[in-house]
Amino acid sequence: MGNTTITVLIVLALLLISGVAIAHYKGFCSGPEKHIEKVTERIGKQLQLDDAQRLQLDLLKEKFVAIAHELRSDHSTYVNEAIDLLNTPALDREQAHTLLMRKQAQLASVSDELINAFADFSDSLEQNQRNELQSMISRHREHRHCRFACAGDWPVTQE
């Protein structure tokens, strides 16, 4: 092997190792529990919660973790059923619709619990804390998810 090939392989290996390290540090590889723990920890620090508010945040965190487990428990079943739908020459639209409706029903069944837990936490906040939480969510949305077309700033064109 030439020096260029060896150098390229070393650089690729270092990029891979650093990417994995960053993912572990940010909590992306540790499952929903660790990610939710990091998020709630950050919220607790930035909002300077008192004990009652921290209790509401902990209850919200527990509800998020329980729902994440519930949704993940059936995830592989839904994926396998969706893959099986593609094994036929023509997609069974009725079966695909049924699969989607089952998933939506599962989400709907946990939505009241999640909304109530978030409302209890939100109701425990003072107005300045609620404003800060709103600001945190907006910053997260701008920097993580909807940088381009989601915010409506960029027109989405169809070709």
C-alpha positions as a Markdown table, in Angstrom:
| # | Residue | x | y | z |
|---|---|---|---|---|
| 1 | Met | 0.0 | 0.0 | 0.0 |
| 2 | Gly | 1.1 | 3.5 | -0.7 |
| 3 | Asn | 1.5 | 6.3 | 1.7 |
| 4 | Thr | -1.7 | 8.0 | 0.5 |
| 5 | Thr | -3.8 | 4.9 | 1.0 |
| 6 | Ile | -2.4 | 4.4 | 4.5 |
| 7 | Thr | -3.0 | 8.1 | 5.4 |
| 8 | Val | -6.6 | 7.9 | 4.0 |
| 9 | Leu | -7.3 | 4.8 | 6.1 |
| 10 | Ile | -5.9 | 6.4 | 9.2 |
| 11 | Val | -8.0 | 9.5 | 8.7 |
| 12 | Leu | -11.2 | 7.5 | 8.1 |
| 13 | Ala | -10.5 | 5.4 | 11.2 |
| 14 | Leu | -10.0 | 8.5 | 13.3 |
| 15 | Leu | -13.2 | 10.1 | 12.0 |
| 16 | Leu | -15.1 | 6.9 | 12.8 |
| 17 | Ile | -13.7 | 6.7 | 16.3 |
| 18 | Ser | -14.4 | 10.4 | 17.0 |
| 19 | Gly | -17.9 | 10.1 | 15.6 |
| 20 | Val | -18.7 | 7.2 | 17.8 |
| 21 | Ala | -17.2 | 9.0 | 20.8 |
| 22 | Ile | -19.3 | 12.1 | 20.2 |
| 23 | Ala | -22.4 | 10.0 | 19.8 |
| 24 | His | -21.8 | 8.3 | 23.1 |
| 25 | Tyr | -21.0 | 11.6 | 24.8 |
| 26 | Lys | -24.2 | 13.3 | 23.5 |
| 27 | Gly | -26.3 | 10.2 | 24.6 |
| 28 | Phe | -27.4 | 9.1 | 21.1 |
| 29 | Cys | -26.2 | 5.5 | 21.6 |
| 30 | Ser | -27.5 | 5.0 | 25.1 |
| 31 | Gly | -31.2 | 4.5 | 24.5 |
| 32 | Pro | -34.1 | 6.7 | 25.4 |
| 33 | Glu | -33.5 | 6.6 | 29.2 |
| 34 | Lys | -30.2 | 8.2 | 29.1 |
| 35 | His | -31.3 | 10.7 | 26.5 |
| 36 | Ile | -34.4 | 11.7 | 28.5 |
| 37 | Glu | -32.2 | 11.9 | 31.6 |
| 38 | Lys | -29.8 | 14.3 | 29.9 |
| 39 | Val | -32.6 | 16.5 | 28.6 |
| 40 | Thr | -34.4 | 16.7 | 31.9 |
| 41 | Glu | -31.2 | 17.4 | 33.7 |
| 42 | Arg | -30.5 | 20.3 | 31.4 |
| 43 | Ile | -34.0 | 21.6 | 31.8 |
| 44 | Gly | -33.7 | 21.4 | 35.6 |
| 45 | Lys | -30.5 | 23.4 | 35.6 |
| 46 | Gln | -31.5 | 26.1 | 33.1 |
| 47 | Leu | -34.9 | 26.7 | 34.7 |
| 48 | Gln | -33.6 | 26.6 | 38.2 |
| 49 | Leu | -36.4 | 24.5 | 39.5 |
| 50 | Asp | -37.5 | 24.3 | 43.1 |
| 51 | Asp | -38.2 | 20.9 | 44.8 |
| 52 | Ala | -41.9 | 20.8 | 43.8 |
| 53 | Gln | -41.1 | 21.7 | 40.2 |
| 54 | Arg | -38.2 | 19.1 | 40.1 |
| 55 | Leu | -40.7 | 16.5 | 41.4 |
| 56 | Gln | -43.1 | 17.3 | 38.5 |
| 57 | Leu | -40.1 | 17.1 | 36.0 |
| 58 | Asp | -39.2 | 13.7 | 37.5 |
| 59 | Leu | -42.7 | 12.5 | 37.0 |
| 60 | Leu | -42.7 | 13.7 | 33.4 |
| 61 | Lys | -39.4 | 12.0 | 32.8 |
| 62 | Glu | -40.7 | 8.7 | 34.2 |
| 63 | Lys | -43.8 | 9.0 | 32.0 |
| 64 | Phe | -41.6 | 9.6 | 28.9 |
| 65 | Val | -39.4 | 6.6 | 29.7 |
| 66 | Ala | -42.4 | 4.4 | 30.3 |
| 67 | Ile | -44.0 | 5.5 | 27.0 |
| 68 | Ala | -40.7 | 5.1 | 25.1 |
| 69 | His | -40.5 | 1.5 | 26.4 |
| 70 | Glu | -44.1 | 0.8 | 25.4 |
| 71 | Leu | -43.6 | 2.2 | 21.9 |
| 72 | Arg | -40.3 | 0.4 | 21.4 |
| 73 | Ser | -41.6 | -2.9 | 22.6 |
| 74 | Asp | -43.8 | -3.2 | 19.4 |
| 75 | His | -41.4 | -1.4 | 17.0 |
| 76 | Ser | -39.8 | -4.5 | 15.5 |
| 77 | Thr | -43.2 | -6.1 | 15.0 |
| 78 | Tyr | -44.4 | -3.0 | 13.0 |
| 79 | Val | -41.2 | -2.9 | 11.0 |
| 80 | Asn | -41.3 | -6.6 | 10.2 |
| 81 | Glu | -45.0 | -6.4 | 9.1 |
| 82 | Ala | -44.1 | -3.4 | 6.9 |
| 83 | Ile | -41.2 | -5.3 | 5.3 |
| 84 | Asp | -43.5 | -8.3 | 4.7 |
| 85 | Leu | -45.9 | -6.0 | 2.8 |
| 86 | Leu | -43.1 | -5.3 | 0.4 |
| 87 | Asn | -42.6 | -9.1 | -0.4 |
| 88 | Thr | -45.7 | -9.2 | -2.5 |
| 89 | Pro | -45.8 | -8.1 | -6.2 |
| 90 | Ala | -48.5 | -5.4 | -5.3 |
| 91 | Leu | -48.6 | -3.6 | -2.0 |
| 92 | Asp | -51.7 | -4.6 | 0.0 |
| 93 | Arg | -53.0 | -1.1 | 0.6 |
| 94 | Glu | -55.7 | -2.3 | 3.0 |
| 95 | Gln | -53.1 | -4.1 | 5.1 |
| 96 | Ala | -50.7 | -1.1 | 5.0 |
| 97 | His | -53.6 | 1.1 | 6.2 |
| 98 | Thr | -54.4 | -1.3 | 9.0 |
| 99 | Leu | -50.8 | -1.3 | 10.1 |
| 100 | Leu | -50.7 | 2.5 | 10.1 |
| 101 | Met | -54.0 | 2.7 | 12.0 |
| 102 | Arg | -52.7 | 0.3 | 14.7 |
| 103 | Lys | -49.6 | 2.4 | 15.2 |
| 104 | Gln | -51.6 | 5.6 | 15.4 |
| 105 | Ala | -54.0 | 4.0 | 17.9 |
| 106 | Gln | -51.0 | 3.0 | 20.0 |
| 107 | Leu | -49.7 | 6.6 | 19.9 |
| 108 | Ala | -53.2 | 7.9 | 20.7 |
| 109 | Ser | -53.5 | 5.6 | 23.7 |
| 110 | Val | -50.5 | 7.2 | 25.4 |
| 111 | Ser | -51.1 | 10.8 | 24.3 |
| 112 | Asp | -53.4 | 11.7 | 27.2 |
| 113 | Glu | -50.9 | 10.4 | 29.8 |
| 114 | Leu | -48.1 | 12.3 | 28.2 |
| 115 | Ile | -50.1 | 15.5 | 27.8 |
| 116 | Asn | -51.2 | 15.4 | 31.4 |
| 117 | Ala | -47.7 | 14.8 | 32.7 |
| 118 | Phe | -46.4 | 17.7 | 30.6 |
| 119 | Ala | -49.3 | 20.0 | 31.7 |
| 120 | Asp | -48.6 | 19.2 | 35.3 |
| 121 | Phe | -45.0 | 20.2 | 34.9 |
| 122 | Ser | -45.8 | 23.3 | 32.8 |
| 123 | Asp | -48.4 | 24.4 | 35.3 |
| 124 | Ser | -45.9 | 24.2 | 38.1 |
| 125 | Leu | -43.6 | 26.7 | 36.4 |
| 126 | Glu | -43.5 | 30.4 | 36.9 |
| 127 | Gln | -44.0 | 32.7 | 33.9 |
| 128 | Asn | -40.3 | 33.5 | 33.5 |
| 129 | Gln | -39.5 | 29.7 | 33.6 |
| 130 | Arg | -42.2 | 29.0 | 31.1 |
| 131 | Asn | -40.8 | 31.7 | 28.8 |
| 132 | Glu | -37.3 | 30.2 | 29.2 |
| 133 | Leu | -38.7 | 26.7 | 28.4 |
| 134 | Gln | -40.4 | 28.0 | 25.3 |
| 135 | Ser | -37.1 | 29.6 | 24.3 |
| 136 | Met | -35.2 | 26.4 | 24.8 |
| 137 | Ile | -37.7 | 24.5 | 22.7 |
| 138 | Ser | -37.4 | 27.1 | 19.9 |
| 139 | Arg | -33.6 | 27.0 | 20.0 |
| 140 | His | -33.6 | 23.2 | 19.9 |
| 141 | Arg | -36.0 | 23.2 | 16.9 |
| 142 | Glu | -33.8 | 25.7 | 15.0 |
| 143 | His | -30.5 | 24.1 | 15.7 |
| 144 | Arg | -31.4 | 20.4 | 15.6 |
| 145 | His | -34.4 | 19.6 | 13.5 |
| 146 | Cys | -35.9 | 22.2 | 11.2 |
| 147 | Arg | -32.9 | 24.2 | 10.1 |
| 148 | Phe | -34.1 | 24.3 | 6.5 |
| 149 | Ala | -37.7 | 23.7 | 5.3 |
| 150 | Cys | -39.6 | 23.0 | 8.5 |
| 151 | Ala | -39.7 | 26.6 | 9.8 |
| 152 | Gly | -41.4 | 27.9 | 6.7 |
| 153 | Asp | -38.4 | 30.2 | 5.9 |
| 154 | Trp | -37.5 | 28.2 | 2.9 |
| 155 | Pro | -40.0 | 27.4 | 0.2 |
| 156 | Val | -40.5 | 23.7 | -0.5 |
| 157 | Thr | -40.7 | 23.2 | -4.2 |
| 158 | Gln | -42.1 | 20.2 | -6.0 |
| 159 | Glu | -40.4 | 19.2 | -9.2 |
